[in-house]
Amino acid sequence: MIVIKKAVIAAAGLGTRLLPATKELPKEMLPVFSREGNSLCLKPMLQLIFEQLFRNGVKEFCFVVGRGKRSVVDHFTPDWGYVDELGKKGKDELAKDLEAFYRMVEQSTVVWLNQSKPKGFGHAVLLSRPFMGTEPFFVAAGDTYINSKWDDHIRRLMESFDTADASLLLEEVDDPSIYGVAVLEGTRLKSVVEKPRVPPSNCHNALLCLQTEHIQVA
């Protein structure tokens, strides 16, 4: 099975649906409970997405961010002094977990691209084209975390990609009008419509595997 080493994570959205919580805090940085060993901890959603992709072989990350996302860049900048302070205060588990995250960041190539105007998810992916080169890559939304046992959804997506040059993971939802919605012809993806008033299906796109030639200007 192919190992995909690159990922684009779109994290430039304004987060207006989550106001007022996202007025100052990017939606991608909202905390989510995560189980580490036998205990629960809170992590930013974007960190969970990063760690999940890292565990599955991705080592080159392209984050597309916009205005007001400085806290995202800061979070992915290792602060070893802070880890030391946690250790000195006896917060060993927290220090250990943060150290593991920083090790992942340092073992990765991380590129930051700025989307100066909110032109949508497709435009954000288009900006990453020079970074992708000719290799296959993941596309992930920075505000959508998929939890599956042993990251099974990523394995299934890569297995599907082995038999095609593009693969898409979809999720059926009750109200697709608040998502990017897939337009399908049978099992084939025709296009994706962002937050349509009249949804063409009840499936929203969650994670993609693509070849570079599929990144095109609409």
Long-range contacts (C-beta under 8 A, 24 or more apart in sequence): 1-155, 1-158, 1-159, 1-162, 2-136, 2-158, 2-161, 2-162, 3-57, 3-158, 4-57, 4-58, 4-135, 4-136, 4-137, 4-138, 4-158, 4-161, 4-209, 5-57, 5-58, 5-59, 5-60, 5-135, 6-58, 6-60, 6-61, 6-62, 6-131, 6-132, 6-135, 6-136, 6-137, 6-138, 7-53, 7-58, 7-60, 7-61, 7-62, 7-137, 7-138, 7-139, 7-140, 8-62, 8-64, 8-124, 8-125, 8-128, 8-131, 8-132, 8-137, 8-138, 8-139, 8-140, 9-46, 9-49, 9-50, 9-53, 9-61, 9-62, 9-63, 9-64, 9-140, 9-141, 9-142, 10-64, 10-121, 10-124, 10-125, 10-139, 10-140, 10-141, 10-142, 11-46, 11-63, 11-64, 11-65, 11-69, 11-72, 11-142, 11-143, 12-64, 12-65, 12-66, 12-69, 12-115, 12-118, 12-124, 13-66, 13-118, 13-121, 13-142, 13-143, 14-66, 14-118, 15-143, 17-178, 25-71, 26-68, 26-69, 26-71, 26-72, 27-143, 28-69, 28-72, 28-142, 28-143, 29-71, 29-72, 29-75, 32-145, 36-93, 36-97, 37-93, 39-93, 41-93, 41-94, 41-97, 44-75, 45-142, 45-143, 45-145, 46-72, 46-75, 46-142, 47-75, 47-101, 48-145, 49-140, 49-142, 49-144, 49-145, 50-76, 50-104, 51-101, 51-104, 52-145, 52-146, 52-151, 52-154, 53-138, 53-140, 53-154, 54-104, 54-107, 54-108, 55-151, 56-151, 56-154, 56-155, 56-158, 58-108, 58-138, 59-107, 59-108, 59-109, 60-108, 60-109, 60-111, 60-131, 61-108, 61-109, 61-110, 61-111, 62-111, 62-113, 62-128, 62-131, 62-132, 63-110, 63-111, 63-112, 63-113, 63-142, 64-113, 64-114, 64-115, 64-124, 64-125, 64-127, 64-128, 65-112, 65-113, 65-114, 65-115, 66-114, 66-115, 66-116, 66-118, 67-116, 73-112, 76-105, 76-110, 77-105, 78-102, 78-105, 78-106, 120-194, 121-180, 121-192, 121-194, 122-192, 122-218, 125-215, 126-215, 126-216, 126-217, 128-215, 129-212, 129-215, 132-212, 132-215, 133-212, 134-211, 134-212, 135-212, 136-161, 136-165, 136-209, 136-210, 136-211, 137-209, 137-210, 137-212, 138-207, 138-208, 138-209, 139-207, 139-208, 139-209, 139-210, 140-207, 140-208, 141-180, 141-206, 141-207, 144-206, 144-207, 146-171, 146-206, 146-207, 153-207, 154-207, 157-207, 157-209, 158-209, 160-209, 161-209, 165-211, 165-214, 166-208, 166-209, 166-210, 166-211, 166-214, 167-208, 167-209, 168-205, 168-207, 168-208, 168-209, 169-205, 169-206, 169-207, 169-208, 170-203, 170-204, 170-205, 170-206, 171-203, 171-204, 171-206, 172-202, 172-203, 173-202, 173-203, 173-204, 174-202, 176-201, 176-202, 176-203, 176-204, 179-204, 179-205, 180-204, 180-205, 181-205
